[in-house]
Amino acid sequence: MGLVQNTRMSVLLVLLCGFCFESGSATDTITSFQPIKESDYIISIGSAFKLGFFSPVNSTNRYLGIWYNKNSTFPPQCVWVANRQNPLKDASGVATISEDGNLVVLDGQKHKIWSSNAINSVVHSNAKLLDSGNLVLQDTTGTTIWASFQFPTNTLLPNMKISYNARTGKRDLLTPWKSPSDPSIGSFSSGMKPQSLFREFFIWKEGSPFWRSGPWNTRIFIGVPDMYSVYHNGFSIGEDPDGTFSLSFVYMNQSLSRHFVLTTQGNIEIRYWDDEKEDWEVGWKALKSECDVYGKCGAFGSCDSRSLPICTCLRGFEPNNTTEWSRGNWTSGCVRRIPLQCGRINSTGGEADKMDWFLKQQMMKVPDFEEWSAAPEDDCRQQCLQNCSCIAYAYDTGTGCMSWTRSLIDTLQFSSGGVDLYIRLAYSELDKEGDVKKIVTIIVVIGTVSISICTFILWRWIAKHKAMKKKAKGILLFNREEAHKKFPSENMLGDNLNQVQVQELPLFNFEKLASATNNFHQSNKLGQGGFGPVYKGKLSDGQEIAVKRLSKTSGQGLEEFMNETVVISKLQHRNLVRLLGCCVEGEERMLVYEYMPNKSLDAFLFDPHKEKLLDWRKRFYIIEGIGRGLLYLHRDSRLRIIHRDLKASNILLDKELNPKISDFGMAKIFGGNEDQANTNRVVGTYGYMSPEYAMEGRFSEKSDVFSFGVLLLEILSGRRNTSFNKDEQHMSLLGFAWKLWNANNIMALIDPMISEPCFEMEILRCIHVGLLCVQDFSEDRPNVSVVISMLKSEIVDLPHPKQPAFTERKIALNRDSSQSCSINNVTVTMVQGR
């Protein structure tokens, strides 16, 4: 009888233990008796966070991570990863407490893959996931001996601290994932600036500054102008007695799920949970434009994203290297135009009225390497003035007196916020006029002359306008003989001129287009191309139009105007933009098109907010549409046309996001027996031109196929071909794609927005086709009809692509240059969104 009772008790104990282990996956704690395996997880007591094993997108590696429990998407967006540098290769991982009391991750052979490595660990400890997202290792009394918050990965959660100890040099850093499929440490890092009196937050790229917040003034970072509207009352910086100061944030409304993420591209983003979309949205990011990149304009340069060019020298300074500066390479910065007089005057007793003085620059991001002084605001200027080494100063209520004795680097002009920066200049650089009578006299003289000039100009304009109206009645749009006279060298129109009766194209008068565009008002401007500005207009019957107006300063001119009109006046295809008419009055040359409400493809593809609208189906539809339009130009239209400037900004999108090829100013008409041609005038855009065209002036259908291949890879990756920095390994997107292809890691090229397993084979096929289109030699590239068959899988077996063009530096192209290494005349467009 006793034996039976003992047996029953044993069975009951086994069942109870089994129940405990079964329910262990739903607890918030890991112990040596309650480990978690691949299919298990733990959830914080308030169900805010979950910990378990996961695989990133496009990866089979396994990691132990923490993510928001409400995040229904999988793989989840993890806020912390344990074994990010040492992944599990299969689904045999176990997270448990080791014999020495540390939290460890073991593989199938019980080998230690990762450990918390707590110095003061104790036996019988446990790991608990808190509702803050912090994973803590506790002893039997509940004392924390290790915490995941002390070892951040790429995410800063509320109440997490990013610390720096000025005495020991120990600091915490956020480090991004290397890629969306690889959580290992990338090339960026972010944290508090070490060895500085000012508390500043930095992003570094491979150890060099990439972005900075500006000093902390006890309320905000003064280098983040929109901090009031973004952070509200969330940030704080505290200092401990041991010399450790820490940055943390917490929102008053703690029910909001918000956190900061350091992305793989080196940007800091605020992400918040959108309950309606059931997804994470980006609410703010540190780098919004090129100006936010550290030191974009070099020493003594100032950056303003609203201006073109974005970089200018500070007042009293000039470019250090004029040639580089004119090409858009501003890294060499600026140098002082006139030396300061401070040292000479102090030593020679010069006149006081010739002293250096300060120029006030408002709403500025203060430069780096600031020095602090306890001087009050009234004494800050005088203190800097008396020190000949001091070249600028600024004062902020929370920060105090700041001064600079080194080069002024990373200076920005804000549209709002910022502080007043006072820059020391030589007396002769300042617009200081002591004689009030001189000022009054000059103003009166200038005013009188200006009024006289304006009156004369107005009279001339009225007279000229009347004459133009009379003359417009007799204007003939195009005359064949004039066309051949203007372009005898290239015979631009050739025999095809007789095939196109351009005189049938509707002729708009200037007044009608001026009325439709509100006199070409700036608010109606849609963009700016090489031809000139483009305006939105509405005719009297309500039809919306786009008016391209030839700029008098344009590098392109009447030749491109006539060329575009002749080429597309009679072309009709759903994937070509439709020309409605033109205007030729006096010096005015305008083309009138159907209006495209969604502007160009690049406005969607390279915008982090709009690109979400382009899912894979929509992108493939756009790819097919561009291919159909190109096939029509090459083979199906009555004129055989080579576009020569196919790129994302020349693909317009209608209200249904249907693609339409535009901008035929560079196009060439081929005769019936022509396959290729040469030109001594290379036109097009860097990054899209085929090598034989860019270097030898030779173009054919295969030139457009090369441009289509580049565009195809941009659509699939969501990156511009020219988006790679000079210090990166790859010259272009083509080089990057080729490296991934050879490494059997081409999945890393795909834009995460379209990366879904169900479309994987279709996307990979398109990448394969794109690489075939950008091969170095034109004879290796397929023609457009073959490309379309490949995309539709009508051709099943695709050949192996050969090395693309420009993956090695075969041609001395400088992306900052506006000139091309072509034969003679050059017309080159830089890649810009319209």
RODREN-163131 format. One record per residue (C-alpha): x, y, z. Coordinates in pm, whole numbers, padded with zeros to 5 digits, always signed. Example, Ala and Ser with C-alpha at 12.3 -4.5 7.8 and 13.67 -1.06 7.14 Angstrom:
% RODREN-163131
+01230-00450+00780+01367-00106+00714
% end
This chain:
% RODREN-163131
+00000+00000+00000+00283+00239+00089+00446+00163-00241+00130+00259-00431+00100+00589-00242+00465+00674-00312+00411+00599-00679+00108+00830-00693+00299+01109-00521+00586+01073-00771+00347+01093-01065+00181+01402-00915+00518+01572-00864+00618+01496-01223+00290+01642-01352+00332+01954-01138+00690+02003-01261+00572+01956-01618+00303+02216-01563+00559+02455-01423+00785+02410-01723+00489+02444-01961+00378+02767-01806+00736+02891-01777+00726+03039-02127+00457+03282-02016+00641+03409-01706+00876+03709-01688+01176+03521-01547+01452+03285-01660+01614+03056-01406+01841+02755-01428+01527+02543-01377+01318+02749-01621+01529+02817-01932+01374+02924-02261+01427+02740-02586+01365+02839-02948+00985+02824-02931+00961+02975-02580+00956+03334-02461+00904+03541-02149+00679+03848-02117+00720+04135-01870+00463+04142-01591+00263+04423-01752+00287+04260-02098+00486+04554-02241+00790+04359-02367+00873+04009-02483+01205+03821-02492+01276+03525-02717+01466+03395-03015+01418+03548-03360+01568+03567-03707+01605+03903-03887+01456+03959-04229+01628+03760-04506+01840+03569-04254+01835+03221-04100+02064+03313-03809+01904+03307-03464+01941+03570-03192+01808+03628-02842+01631+03964-02839+01376+04191-02671+01087+04356-02857+00756+04528-02782+00488+04274-02710+00232+04476-02909+00448+04444-03223+00255+04187-03426+00493+04202-03724+00754+03929-03755+01045+03940-03759+01000+04200-03487+01184+04531-03448+01409+04437-03159+01517+04698-02905+01801+04484-02766+01995+04183-02893+02213+03961-02678+02435+03759-02914+02446+04014-03196+02814+03942-03269+02785+03563-03246+02462+03426-03401+02323+03079-03363+02334+02891-03692+02029+02675-03622+01717+02656-03401+01884+02478-03112+01953+02777-02887+01875+02788-02515+01881+03086-02277+01945+02987-01917+02133+03068-01596+02478+02908-01581+02641+02750-01279+02828+03074-01197+02499+03271-01197+02535+03445-01536+02268+03462-01804+02400+03264-02102+02294+03155-02451+02394+02799-02543+02390+02624-02879+02283+02264-02945+02618+02132-02826+02591+02329-02498+02866+02564-02610+02844+02914-02466+02752+03158-02744+02696+03464-02523+02716+03551-02151+02617+03847-01936+02967+03823-01780+02854+03990-01456+03157+04036-01232+02963+03990-00908+02732+03711-01023+02601+03465-00761+02465+03113-00771+02086+03072-00803+02038+03413-00964+01754+03477-01211+01696+03700-01516+01378+03909-01512+01226+04113-01795+01081+04442-01665+00802+04652-01816+01061+04918-01901+01224+04675-02148+01520+04626-01913+01642+04269-01864+01795+04246-01516+02002+03971-01353+01912+03951-00982+02041+03761-00684+01814+03580-00439+01742+03906-00249+01626+04086-00562+01942+04303-00593+02033+04380-00955+02382+04260-01048+02357+04314-01425+02112+04494-01660+02067+04509-02037+02017+04888-02006+02387+04907-01916+02476+04748-02251+02256+04918-02514+02250+04807-02878+02082+05035-03133+01785+05158-02927+01741+05414-02649+01429+05335-02444+01262+05566-02189+01460+05576-01862+01763+05412-02028+02081+05611-01967+02363+05686-02211+02652+05764-01977+03009+05888-01982+03255+05891-01691+03503+06176-01726+03744+06015-01477+03760+05658-01606+03675+05727-01971+03406+05454-01965+03107+05540-02183+02792+05385-02324+02731+05396-02699+02439+05317-02924+02562+05104-03215+02344+05028-03519+02282+04703-03696+02514+04641-03988+02209+04583-04210+01840+04494-04163+01940+04129-04185+02251+04152-03965+02234+04283-03605+02613+04289-03566+02772+04629-03497+02772+04864-03798+03011+05145-03885+02832+05414-03680+02805+05486-03308+02644+05756-03097+02677+05886-02744+02790+06177-02530+03098+06369-02643+03393+06280-02416+03641+06524-02260+03422+06831-02301+03285+07095-02066+02970+07099-02274+02728+06810-02280+02674+06724-02647+02534+06419-02823+02732+06293-03123+02699+06039-03402+03033+05905-03524+03110+05723-03847+03407+05493-03805+03526+05716-03522+03489+06050-03707+03208+06297-03625+02901+06255-03846+02639+06465-03660+02625+06668-03341+02344+06809-03134+02512+07128-03016+02560+07203-02642+02300+07117-02377+02165+07430-02204+01979+07249-01921+01658+07243-02130+01743+07152-02489+02031+07087-02725+02073+07427-02890+02187+07269-03218+01849+07097-03267+01614+07382-03367+01289+07181-03354+01361+07026-03015+01076+07212-02845+00816+07063-03075+00965+06715-03087+01085+06631-02738+00851+06841-02525+00979+06782-02170+01144+06446-02222+01522+06489-02205+01745+06535-01904+02117+06512-01828+02231+06425-01477+02570+06393-01308+02668+06144-01038+02922+06209-00758+03170+05972-00924+03192+06198-01232+02946+06009-01450+02697+06219-01642+02406+06052-01818+02153+06137-02087+01803+05993-02060+01450+06074-02166+01101+06002-02042+00765+06135-02162+00496+06256-01923+00249+06033-02103+00422+05702-02042+00149+05511-02223+00300+05630-02552+00536+05375-02704+00830+05583-02825+01200+05519-02850+01512+05637-03030+01689+05419-03288+02032+05458-03447+01972+05331-03802+02209+05140-04026+02257+05464-04226+02376+05650-03915+02061+05852-03846+01891+05893-03509+01513+05850-03537+01221+05877-03296+00981+05592-03363+00630+05574-03225+00357+05314-03244+00061+05403-03468-00243+05215-03340-00439+05268-03662-00164+05137-03890-00044+04887-03629+00312+04970-03721+00607+05186-03616+00624+05534-03769+00916+05782-03777+00827+06102-03591+01163+06282-03612+01516+06221-03732+01844+06399-03667+01973+06422-04025+01708+06577-04246+01933+06720-04515+02295+06728-04631+02355+07029-04407+02312+06813-04099+02622+06610-04187+02910+06723-03966+03139+06981-04128+02961+06968-04465+03096+07309-04569+03441+07282-04412+03611+07538-04187+03449+07884-04179+03174+07764-04412+02802+07789-04335+02537+07548-04462+02176+07638-04547+01960+07362-04699+01718+07623-04840+01986+07775-05064+02161+07662-05379+02444+07596-05345+02390+07489-04987+02736+07603-04876+02861+07961-04851+03160+08116-04678+03095+08316-04363+03110+08692-04406+03472+08802-04437+03589+08466-04571+03640+08323-04920+03680+07967-05059+04013+07805-04982+04003+07621-05316+03789+07807-05570+03800+07523-05825+03675+07260-05580+03418+07499-05438+03268+07570-05784+03233+07195-05838+03037+07149-05518+03324+07006-05312+03327+07224-05000+03545+07013-04770+03846+07246-04804+03638+07522-04641+03713+07893-04642+03994+08126-04538+03989+08478-04397+03993+08745-04666+04155+09026-04466+04379+08949-04164+04259+09064-03823+04413+09383-03692+04410+09285-03324+04776+09190-03276+04915+09472-03491+04709+09745-03326+04777+09627-02972+05150+09628-03038+05169+09954-03235+04902+10152-03061+04685+10189-03372+04371+10396-03384+04083+10269-03176+03834+10324-03457+04024+10071-03671+03978+09787-03424+03835+09453-03523+03468+09415-03447+03198+09148-03449+02941+09062-03715+02615+08922-03580+02481+08606-03747+02131+08516-03627+01968+08174-03583+02290+07975-03612+02405+07634-03500+02718+07719-03304+03045+07563-03429+03221+07271-03265+03514+07302-03019+03352+07577-02811+03518+07699-02491+03326+07803-02179+03363+08112-01966+03187+08224-01650+03157+08579-01789+02805+08726-01783+02637+08820-02109+02748+09187-02096+03114+09091-02047+03123+08802-02298+03190+09031-02596+03458+09235-02422+03636+08924-02299+03657+08788-02654+03760+09128-02795+04054+09154-02556+04182+08808-02652+04345+08819-02997+04305+08440-03027+03926+08465-02988+03761+08466-03333+03392+08431-03234+03161+08421-02936+02799+08345-02850+02585+08361-02539+02294+08137-02442+02105+08171-02114+02142+07807-02011+02486+07748-02160+02659+08073-02072+02944+08246-02256+03093+08041-02540+03399+08142-02742+03609+07993-03021+03983+08011-03083+04000+07739-03348+03849+07708-03696+03470+07743-03701+03347+07402-03813+02994+07259-03853+02811+07592-03866+02451+07594-03992+02198+07861-04074+01858+07773-03927+01518+07904-04034+01414+07913-03668+01578+07850-03331+01955+07854-03292+02152+08134-03124+02323+08457-03229+02685+08396-03331+02925+08693-03332+03219+08649-03572+03531+08863-03541+03619+09054-03861+03868+09316-03967+03735+09672-03956+03734+09703-04336+03501+09401-04368+03228+09567-04165+02962+09794-04317+03006+10064-04056+02945+10422-04169+02996+10681-03900+02875+10975-04107+02495+10990-04094+02486+11259-04364+02668+11028-04605+02415+10752-04541+02120+10986-04599+02276+11123-04919+02347+10778-05057+01994+10661-04981+01840+10964-05154+02060+10925-05463+02000+10551-05490+01626+10600-05440+01602+10865-05712+01802+10661-05961+01600+10346-05882+01267+10522-05938+01391+10661-06270+01516+10322-06387+01193+10148-06285+00984+10408-06467+01192+10367-06784+01176+09984-06766+00798+09992-06718+00756+10221-07018+00975+09996-07233+00789+09683-07119+00450+09830-07212+00577+09934-07555+00744+09598-07615+00436+09407-07500+00217+09589-07751+00466+09518-08029+00483+09150-07935+00106+09113-07956+00108+09249-08311+00404+09037-08411+00265+08717-08260-00006+08693-08522+00253+08639-08797+00477+08392-08614+00519+08050-08776+00610+07781-08527+00876+07593-08722+01018+07635-09068+01204+07346-09228+01461+07562-09395+01535+07746-09069+01571+07416-08885+01830+07288-09132+02016+07618-09119+02035+07612-08740+02156+07253-08713+02358+07169-09027+02634+06982-08837+02432+06707-08677+02137+06719-08921+01923+06682-08610+01592+06641-08791+01722+06471-09105+01478+06292-09331+01236+06243-09042+01140+06612-09050+00917+06547-09346+00737+06275-09152+00627+06510-08874+00402+06804-08950+00498+07010-08648+00281+07295-08777-00021+07088-08667+00085+07113-08300-00144+07356-08110+00010+07698-08054-00054+07869-07718-00010+08243-07685+00200+08388-07406-00088+08570-07235-00289+08249-07203-00002+08062-07037+00087+08356-06814-00276+08371-06695-00286+07993-06641+00028+08002-06420-00055+08330-06237+00228+08504-06422+00462+08211-06353+00431+08267-05979+00685+08092-05757+00407+07906-05574+00319+07729-05901+00676+07618-05970+00698+07239-05987+01071+07205-06036+01383+07306-06226+01556+07112-06503+01840+07176-06744+01591+07327-06989+01448+07570-06734+01170+07594-06472+00844+07398-06492+00517+07554-06369+00174+07418-06291-00114+07594-06463-00488+07571-06518-00647+07678-06846-00976+07866-06861-01163+07539-06934-01025+07387-06611-00764+07161-06772-00447+07133-06564-00118+07168-06751+00258+07174-06690+00448+07452-06865+00822+07411-06930+00975+07753-06990+01317+07788-07155+01547+07974-06920+01759+08248-07075+02053+08125-06866+01995+07760-06955+02283+07551-07085+02025+07402-07320+01849+07616-07576+01654+07634-07898+01812+07310-08025+01670+07106-07737+01338+07292-07765+01300+07205-08135+01429+06854-08078+01175+06777-07805+00889+06923-08009+00978+06729-08324+01039+06403-08138+00719+06377-07933+00470+06592-08126+00325+06283-08293+00421+06010-08045+00122+05861-07867+00174+05598-07598+00030+05551-07251+00381+05546-07101+00505+05865-07270+00415+06209-07137+00182+06389-07382+00281+06720-07539-00026+06943-07569+00134+07234-07752+00398+07503-07737+00451+07878-07735+00697+08083-07942+00663+08457-07893+00958+08693-07914+01227+08538-07692+00983+08305-07517+01006+07929-07581+00762+07711-07387+00634+07354-07405+00291+07261-07266+00239+06909-07127-00033+06715-06954-00004+06770-06577+00132+06487-06364-00002+06538-06006+00246+06297-05845+00552+06462-06003+00848+06232-06069+00946+05882-05959+01244+06000-05755+01011+06212-05539+00855+05884-05418+01142+05637-05445+01399+05831-05240+01162+05986-04986+01148+05784-04660+00780+05868-04615+00648+05838-04971+00841+05523-05061+00598+05328-04842+00333+05393-05109+00542+05197-05359+00492+04833-05262+00639+04560-05479+00337+04527-05708+00334+04899-05776+00712+04907-05836+00694+04614-06078+00406+04786-06259+00623+05099-06292+00918+04891-06420+00694+04727-06680+00550+05063-06786+00895+05218-06836+00999+04912-07037+00688+04936-07258+00751+05305-07321+01114+05237-07410+01013+04952-07644+00775+05189-07822+01052+05445-07872+01303+05189-07998+01086+04964-08213+00714+05040-08235+00691+05414-08311+00724+05544-08665+01035+05732-08552+01316+05525-08401+01424+05725-08096+01708+05696-07844+01615+05890-07528+01971+05940-07391+01859+06078-07051+01649+05805-06889+01652+05849-06509+01417+05853-06209+01351+06228-06227+01244+06191-06594+00979+05931-06509+00659+06120-06423+00368+05965-06232+00000+06042-06292-00267+06031-06022-00281+05649-06047+00102+05628-06026+00123+05518-06391+00475+05590-06522+00534+05819-06820+00874+05886-06979+00942+06259-07018+01209+06513-07122+01301+06439-07483+01532+06739-07521+01836+06507-07545+01668+06242-07764+01805+06138-08106+01610+06013-08406+01762+05716-08590+01718+05641-08959+01568+05313-09065+01904+05138-09121+02096+05294-08829+02191+05085-08526+02427+05326-08355+02574+05674-08398+02858+05890-08271+02838+06243-08140+03087+06505-08034+02831+06641-07787+02780+06407-07493+02460+06481-07302+02296+06306-07010+02333+06244-06637+02625+06096-06443+02544+05752-06311+02301+05671-06595+02528+05709-06901+02669+05391-07053+03051+05367-07065+03076+05368-07445+02866+05685-07456+03036+05868-07167+03387+05795-07289+03357+05762-07668+03037+05947-07761+02892+05622-07907+02521+05565-07844+02256+05316-07951+01951+05137-07810+02189+04967-07569+02269+05310-07417+01907+05340-07307+01913+04977-07189+02207+05063-06961+02013+05360-06815+01708+05135-06771+01924+04882-06581+02050+05150-06342+01693+05272-06290+01576+04913-06230+01837+04859-05956+01742+05193-05796+01373+05092-05786+01460+04756-05627+01706+04892-05370+01547+05230-05291+01892+05391-05322+02031+05637-05576+02313+05510-05794+02521+05803-05668+02427+05773-05300+02759+05621-05193+03016+05839-05021+03372+05862-05149+03507+05680-04846+03278+05383-04902+03407+05073-05076+03171+05104-05369+03185+05371-05635+02816+05332-05710+02507+05119-05664+02631+04901-05952+02953+04823-05766+02760+04747-05448+02517+04516-05632+02802+04335-05807+02983+04274-05479+02667+04131-05320+02603+03914-05628+02950+03763-05609+02911+03710-05234+02576+03529-05283+02417+03795-05063+02211+03980-05323+01911+03979-05086+02086+04256-04889+02033+04487-05188+01653+04476-05166+01470+04773-05016+01322+04653-04683+00993+04820-04785+00935+04552-05050+01122+04261-04893+00854+03993-04856+00913+03618-04891+00622+03572-05134+00785+03811-05386+01143+03702-05328+01195+03505-05652+01031+03776-05861+01250+04049-05708+01568+03843-05746+01483+03787-06112+01450+04163-06164+01789+04221-05999+01938+03960-06234+01787+04141-06534+01913+04477-06402+02270+04342-06383+02241+04210-06740+02139+04558-06855+02441+04735-06702+02716+04509-06835+03029+04689-06946+03011+04606-07319+02703+04706-07517+02696+04381-07718+02650+04184-07391+02335+04378-07296+01993+04252-07410+01768+04480-07614+01446+04614-07465+01216+04350-07612+01434+04075-07459+01445+04262-07127+01064+04271-07112+01044+03899-07192+01293+03830-06910+01094+04039-06663+00773+03853-06753+00953+03517-06716+00888+03439-07083+01262+03368-07099+01323+03126-06812+01699+03067-06816+01887+03394-06774+02258+03416-06864+02509+03489-06591+02580+03864-06583+02929+03994-06651+03093+04270-06447+02895+04596-06469+03046+04920-06590+03207+05163-06345+03243+04904-06065+03612+04986-06078+03745+05335-06128+03793+05304-06502+03690+05659-06571+03801+05965-06380+03460+06090-06285+03429+06312-05985+03076+06314-05852+03127+06663-05723+03226+06782-06068+02985+06929-06315+03207+06840-06616+03245+06511-06801+03548+06343-06959+03381+06347-07301+03520+06420-07641+03428+06780-07711+03112+06957-07612+02946+06841-07292+02597+06873-07149+02571+06685-06820+02296+06689-06564+02360+06620-06195+02112+06385-06025+01852+06596-05844+01486+06551-05756+01250+06783-05940
% end
